[in-house]
Amino acid sequence: MSSNQNHPNRHALLTHTALAALLIAICCLPALAGEEGKTVSIVDHGAVGDGKMLCTAAIQKAVDACAAAGGGTVRVPKGTFLTGSIRLASQVTVLLEEGAVLLGSSRIEDYFPGEPPAPAGQLPPRSAFRNLLDGRDLHDVAIRGRGTIDGSGGAHRDKTKPRPKNFYFENCTDVCVEGLTLRASGSWMLHCRLSRNVTLKDLDVFNHVSFNNDGLDIDSCRDVALTNCRVDTDDDAIVLKSLSDQPCRNVRVSGCTISSHCNALKMGTESGGGFLDVEITGCTVRSPARSKVIYGKQRGLAGVALEIVDGGTLDNVRVSKIDIEGVSVPIFLRLGNRARQYGRKDKPPVGTFRNVRISDITARSVSPIGCSITGLPGHPIQDVTMSNVKLEFEGGGTAEDAARKISERETAYPESTMFGALPAWGFYCRHVRGLKFHNLRLSTSQADLRPAMVFDDAREIEIDHLDAPFAANAAPLLRLIAARDATLRNLSSRDAVDTLLCLEGKETARIVLGDCEAKSVRQLISKGADVPEGALTHRAKQ
């Protein structure tokens, strides 16, 4: 009997092993760029690491020599090398050794000319900003090592003039940026656009010297892995954008430590093509290292901000295991209608925001503003589930805050603070459908007279296990306005509750209230005069 007959599963095992090896090889393509082939040092082409002599031509010669040889590695040794724009090449790795610094020139004339600005609301085919390291229409390109890339961004603070990015990739395949220290860009630190198979790994980003100092911007890309990065920025830290009609798709962000004076983890503001199949997990959000007072505190605006405001679709997004401390608003979800065109002939229709799962989130030391989940009339945010969420707010909201009327602000720039202090200290949810909260624990460090949660024009709502405090003389714990098909169960408070639930609006219907637990409840439910009889279809025992 043959050996194959003795082992009938051997062929299948070998096939699976070969397939696994092939998949690993494919996934590692960016890491392999330039590892075989020619190796050259920029010093051999005339670069001097004194931080004074402009080395642009020497560095470009080294890159071009590797490319002409069919690929290889350009070595940047210890030293500080002053440079303007460098055009990257396919199958070439730029390797910065420990102690190596690529220092961006402070003279804008040393950078490739940018294209004329686009009409308002659009972006030209190529970036309108000049860039330090520039890669377009490439494959198998890598920049890695233990060195530093410093853009001298403090010299480029004039908003009326071009402000270089440290990195720009467009229409590239198999891109890897790994292990580097990135400092001081004139605008965004890294912009990767319309590219595929992108790896950003083990980066240390600090960007606090100029305007629009974003960290890592992923724009209309697919198959992206962003892992184990430390990002501390003045503007948005890790942000997915779509400045085109192409979505960001199949993106995974994991294991990052993030600080920002704006948004730590963001999708938007630009959303032309939308965001599909995105996972963000295992990240830590903290206050920025550089001092900047926002709303009286040293902290950023939002921990997690998901936004669709320029058309496009946000679908199948997972956010999990995020630990947040020192932001104004931990969670902000917004469907708006700013409607920038990004190359379209006509303004886009209102986009779609659906199928989001947010779980295992903790947040401390967040402002009294509250979290908001807001769509537009006729365009609800749909199918969002939050589970195992624990948020600790400062509190201090007043009865006047509880009574505030919040305008739609349909075309406004989306920001977690755009509505000011919300009528709820925990979650304010308007124009939503299929919103579920499971195991939600909310608390305040001082008494707050607003409801913990407000739902306005809300359908198919489910709350299962809510634990929240109640302040003396406060508004009802929960307030439902024009809500339909809501199931509320396992509600609890460690305090004496005046009114648990307030129902308002003639559209209110099919509200199910299950068991609740509190030190005492004076009044289980209050109803507005316009609430129909029978709107509450089941009532818990008091």
N, C-alpha and C positions, 0 to 999 in steps of 0.2 A: 504493500500500500504506500502511495506517495506521501511525502510530508504534508502536502496541501490537503490530502484526504484525511490525514491524522488530525489536522487543525482546520476544520471547516470555516472558522471565523477569522482565520489568519488574513485572508485577502481583504476582508472588510476592515480589519484592524490596521493593516498596512495602508489601505486607502484613506482611512480617517487620519492616520499619522501624517501621511503625505499632505493631506488637505490642511491639517493644522499647521504644518511647517510652511506651507504656501501662504496661509493667511497671516502668519507671523511675519514672514518676509515682506508681504505687501504692506502690513501695518508699519513696518520699520523702514520703508523706502525713504522717507525724509531723513531718518537717522543715518542712512547709508550714503547720502549724497556726498560725493567728493572723497569718500574714504579710500577708494581705489583710484589710481591715476597719479597725476603729477602733483607734487607738493612744492610750493614756492613760498618764500618769505617776502613780505613787502619791503624789507630792508634791502634785499638783493636787487630790487628795482628802484632804489634810491630814496626810500622813505627814511626819515630821521625822527626818532622819538623824543624830541626835546620840547614838544608842545608849542613851538614857535614857527617852524618851517611848514608851509602848506604842502601836504603830502598827497593831495588828491590825484595828481597824474601818476605818481608812483604806485599808489594802491590800485588805481584803475588798470594800469599795465599788468599788475600781478593777476588780477581777476581775468583779464582778457587772455593772458598767457595760459592760464589753466583751462579756460573755455576752449581755446584753439587746440589744446592737446587732448580734447575730448572729455575734460573734467578733471577735478582734483581738489586740493585743499590749499587755500591761501592762508598762510600763517602770519598772525600779528603777534610779535614777541612783546616782552615787557617794555614799557615806555609809553609816552603820551604822544599820539600822532594826530596832528591837526589836519582836518580834511573838510572839503565840501562834499557835494553829492557824488555818490558812487553808484554806478549801474551794476547791479548784480547779474549773474549768469547762470544758465541751466547747468546742472551737474557739478556745481562748484560750491564747496563749503568754505565759509570764512570762519577761521578758528582763532579766537582771542585767548591767548595764554594768560595765566594768572599774572596780574600786574600790568596787563595791556589795557590801554585806554584809546578808543577812537573818540576824539574831541571835535565836535562840530564847530565849524567856523562861525565867528560872530558877524561876518560880512555876508549879507544876503546875495551879493553878486557871485559868491562861490558855490551857489546851488543852482541846479537845473531850473530854467525859467518855468514858472507855473503857467497854466492856461488862463485866459481871461475868465473872470467870474461868470457864473451861469445866471440866467434870469432868476428872479426870486422864486424859491420853491423848487428849483431843479439843480441837478449836478451835471457838470460836463462829463464827456466820456472818460477823461483822465482827471486825476486829482488837481484841483486848483491851487493846492499848496505845494511848495517846494519840499523836497524830502532829502534826508541825509543818506539813507540806504534805500535804494529804489529798485524794485523788481517787478517787471511787467512781462506777461506772456512767457513765463518760464516754467520749467519742470525740474524737480529734484534739486531744490536750492535750500541751503542750510546756513544758519549763523549760530555758532555755539561757542562754548568755552567758559572760562572763569574770569574773563575780563569785563571791562566796563565800556558802555557806549553813552557818552555824555553829549547832549545836543546843544549845550550853551544857550538854552532857551531863554535865559534872562536877558540876553542881548536882542531878543526878537519879541518885544512886548507891544510894538506899535500895531494896533488893530487895523490900521489902514494899509498895512504892508503885509506881504506874505510872511507866514510864520511856519518854519519847517517842522515836519514830523520827523521823528528819529527813524521810523520804518514805514515803507509803503509797499504793499504787494497788490497786484491786480492781475486777474485772469491767470493765476498760477496754479500748478498742481504739485502736490508733495512738497510742502513747505515746513521747515522745522526751525524754530528759534528756541534755544535751550541753554540754561545754566548761567545766563548773563546777568549783570547788574546794569539796569537801564535808568538813566538820570536825565532830567532837565531838558525836555522837549520844548520847542517853540509853540506847539499846540498839542495834538494827540500824540501819545508816545508811539503807538503801533496801530496802523490801519491796514487790515487785510480785507480785500474787496473782491467779490466774484471769483473766489478761489476754492480749491477742493483739496481734501486730505491735508489738513493744517494741524501741526502740533506745536503748542506753546507750553513749555515745561520748565519748571524750576527757575523762574525768572524773579528777580528782585527789582521792583519798579517803584521809583519815587519821583513824583512829577508835581512840583509846587512852585514853579518859577514864572509862569505866564498865564494868559487867558486860555480857556478851553483846554486845560491840562488834563485830558482824559488819560486813562491807562491803556487798556487793551480793547480795541474796537474791532469787532468781527462784523463785517458788512456783506450781506448777500452771499455768504459762504456755506458750503456743506461739508459734512464729515470732518468736524473740528474736535480736537481734544485739547482742553486747556486745564493743566493739572499742576498742583503744588506750587503755585505762584504767590508771591507776596506783593501786593499792589497798594500803594498809598498815594492818593492823588487829590488835587484841588477840585477837579471836576469829576465826572463819572469814572468809576474805577474799572470794572469789567462790564462791557456793554455790547449787546447785539443790536445791529442796525440793519435796515434795508433801504439803501439809497438807490433803489432800482426796482424793477418789477420781479426780481428773483428773491426767494425767501432765504433766510438763514435756516438751514435744515440739518438735522442729525448732528447736534452740537452737545458736547458733554463738558461741563465745568465741575471740577472736583478738587477737594483738598486745598483750597486757597484761603489765605488770610488777607482781608480786604479792609481798607479804610478810605473814606472819601468825605469831602465837605459837601458833596452832592449825593449821588446815588451809588451805593456799593455794588449791587447786582441789578442790572437794568436791561430791559428789552424796549427799544425805542430810543429817542423820540421818533426818528425816521422809521417808517414801517411799510413802505411801498409794497414790498413783496411778502412781508409778514415773517412769522417764526413758527416752524414746524418741527416736532420731534426733538425737543430740547430737554436736557436733564441738568439740573444744578444740585449738587449734593456735597455734604461734608465740608462746609465752608464756615469761617469765623469772620464776623464783622465787628470792627472796633473803631473808636474815635481816631481821627487822623493825628499823626505825630506833630505836624506843624499847627501852631495855634491860629485859630480863626473862629471868632464868636458868631454863631448863628442862633437866632432866637434866644440870646442870652447864655448860650452854652457852647462848650467846645465839642461839637459833634456834627455829623452830617445830616442830610435831609432824609434819605430813605435807605432802609436795609435792602428790601426787595421791591423793585418797581417794574411792573409789567404793563406796557402801554401799546395800544393800537390807535393811532390818530390820523394817519395818512392813507387810509384804506389798508388792504392786506388782511391776512388771516393769521391769528394766533391760535394754534391747535396742538394738543398733545404736549403740554409742558408739565414737567415734574420738578418741584423744588422741595428738597428734604434735608434734614439734619443741618440746619443753619443756626448758629449761636450768635446773637446780636446784642451789642451793648453800646450805648452812646450814639443813637440816631434820633432824629425827630419823630419819624414815622417808620415802624418796622415793615409794614406791608401796604402797598399801594397798587391797586388794579384800576386801569382806566381805559375805557373805549370812548374816544372823542372823534371830532371831525375837523381837525385843522386842514386836512385835504391838500397838502403839498403834492405836486404832480410828479416830480422826479422823472422827467423825460416823457411823460404821457402828454397827449394832445389836450385832453380834458381832465378836469379834476376828478379824482377817484371817488367812488361811492363810499359810504360809511363801511368800515371793515367789519370783520367777524372776530369775536373773542370767545373761545370755548375750550372745554376739556382741559382743565387745569387741576393738578393735584398738589397741594401744599401740605407737608407733614413734618412733624418733629421739629418745630420751630420754637426757640426760646428767645425772649428779648427782655432786656432790663434797661432802666434809666432812659426811657423814651418820653417824649414830650407830651403835654396834655392835648395836643391836636386831635389824636385819634386816627385810626386806619379807615380808608375809604375804598369801596368797591362800587364803581359807578359806570353805568352805560349811558345811553341816551334814550329819549322817548321813541319807542318802536324799534330800538336796537339794543336789546339787553346783553349784558355779559351772561354767558350761559355755562352751566355744568362745571362749577367750581366746587371742589371739596377740600376742606381744611380739617386736618385731624392731628391730635396731639400737639396743640399749640398753647404755649404759655407766655403771656405778655404782661409785663409790669410797667404801668404808666405812672407819670408823676401825679396826675389828677389835678384837682383844683378848679374844675370847670364850674360855671355858675348857672343859675336858672335862666339868665339871659342867653347864655350859650345854648342851653337846651331848647330854647324857643326860636333859635335862628332859622331863617328861611334860606336855603342854599340854592343859588342860581345855577342853571345848567352849565354855563360857560362852555358851550359846545365847541367853539373854535379856538379856545384858549390853549396856550402852551401847557402841556400836562406836567404837573409837579405835585408831589405829595402834600405840599402846603397850599395848593391853589385855592382851596375853599376856606382857609383859615380854620379857626376852632370849629370843630364839627358839632352837630347836635347830639352825638354819642361819644362817650369817652373811649369806647372800645372799637366797635365797627359801625360805620355808617354805610348802608347798602341801598343803592337806588338803581332802578331799571335793571333788575337781575332776574334770572330764571334758572332753577336747578342748582341753587346755592345750598351747600350742606356744611355744617359744622359738627364735628365729632370730637368729644373730649377737649373742650375749650376751657382754659383757665385764665381768667382776667383778674388783675388786681391794680390798685392805686396806692401810692404812698401817702396821699392825703385825700380827704373827702372830696367827692365830685358829685354835683347835683344833676348831672345829665344821665340819661339812660345808658346802660352798658352797651346796648345794641339798638339800632334803628333800622327798620326795613321799610322802604317806600317804593311803591310800584314793583312789588316782588311776588314772584310765582314759584311754586314748587320748592318751598323752603323747608329745610330740616335742621333742627338743632337737637342733638342727643348728647347729654352730659355737658352742661354749662355750669361753671362755678365762678361766681362774681360777687363782689361786695355790694352793699347797699348803704348809702349815707342817709342820715336822718334828714327828713324834709326833701329828699331827692325826688326826681321824676321817676316814673315806673322803670323797673329793671329792663323791660323790653317794650318797644313801641313799634307797632305794625300799622302802616298807612297804606290803604289800597292793596292789601296783601291777599293772595289767594293760594289755596292748597298748601298750607303750612302745617308742619307737624313739630311740636315742641315738647320734649320729654326729658326727664331727669335733670331738671333745673334746680340749682342749689345756691344758697347764700349762707354765709356764716353769721349774717346780721339779721336783725328784725327788718322785715320788708313791709313798706307801706302798701304799695301796689306792685304786683308782679308783672302784669301784662296790660298794656293799653292798646285797644283796637280803635282805628279811625278810618273814615272813608267809606263811601257808599259801595265801592267795588269790593270791599273786604268780604271774603267768603271761604268756607271750608277750612276753618282753623281748628286744629286738633291740639288740645293741651293735655299732656300726660302728667304724671306725678311730679311734684316739686317738693323740695326740702329746704326749710329755713328755720331760723330761731323762732320766728313767728311771722305770720302774714296777716296784715289787717284787712286787705282787700285783694282777692285773687285777680280780679279782672275789672277794668274800667272800659266803658265803651262810649264813643262819640254818638251824638244824637242821630247821625246819618248812617250808622252801621246797621245793616239789615238784621232783622230777627233771624235767628238760625245761622248766623255767620260762624258762631262757635259750635262745631258739630260734636265735640266731646270735651267734657270738663273734668279736670281732676278733682278728687276730694280735697276739701280744705281742712 
